[in-house]
Amino acid sequence: MKKTYMQKTAEVTRSWHLIDADNQILGRVATQIATLLIGKQKPTYTPHIDGGDYVVVINSSKVAVTGNKEEKKIYYHHSNHPGGLSSMNLGTMMEKFPTRAIEKAVFNMLPKNKLRSERMNRLKIYAGAEHKHQSQLSSSEEKKN
C-alpha cells in the first residue's frame, strides 16, 4: 500500500536561484518566480508547508511588457483618507520604482494565505545587475554539483 508523502517543516532545504529579467516578459518571469517561491518544482511539494526557495531577480528595470500595457495598465493605491485614491500607470512605476512592478506581479500570483508574506520575504529584487547575494548563490551552485 502506497502512502502519501507529507513534507515536514524541519525537512525543508532551501536553495538560491538567480533570475535575470532583462528583456523577459513581466508576467512570464513573475510566474517563474512564484513557482520557485512556492516550491512547486520540488518533488517534496506539500501545499500547507512553506518549502520554497530563495529567488534573486536582477535587471528588473529592463523587464518587457507586451502591447500598450505601459500606458493602459494602472495600479491604484488608497491612503484610507477621503479622496485619497491615487493611481500610477506601469510606465511611470517602472521609472520611479523599477522593482515594484515585479514585486506586485509576484505578490498577486502567490496563494492568498498565511504563507504569502513569508514567501515574499525570500524574494530579493534589484534594478541593476549588482546584488549582494553572490555568496549564497555560489554556495547553492556548489551543492548542486
C-alpha positions, 0 to 999 in steps of 0.5 A: 500500500502506497502512502502519501508523502507529507513534507515536514517543516524541519525537512525543508532545504532551501536553495538560491536561484538567480533570475535575470529579467532583462528583456523577459516578459513581466508576467512570464518571469513573475510566474517563474518566480512564484513557482520557485517561491512556492516550491512547486518544482520540488518533488517534496511539494506539500501545499500547507508547508512553506518549502520554497526557495530563495529567488534573486531577480536582477535587471528588473528595470529592463523587464518587457511588457507586451502591447500598450500595457505601459500606458493602459495598465494602472495600479491604484493605491488608497491612503484610507483618507477621503479622496485619497485614491491615487493611481500610477500607470506601469510606465511611470512605476517602472521609472520611479520604482523599477522593482515594484512592478515585479514585486506586485506581479509576484505578490498577486500570483502567490496563494492568498494565505498565511504563507504569502508574506513569508514567501515574499520575504525570500524574494530579493529584487534589484534594478541593476545587475549588482546584488549582494547575494553572490555568496549564497548563490555560489554556495547553492551552485556548489551543492548542486554539483 
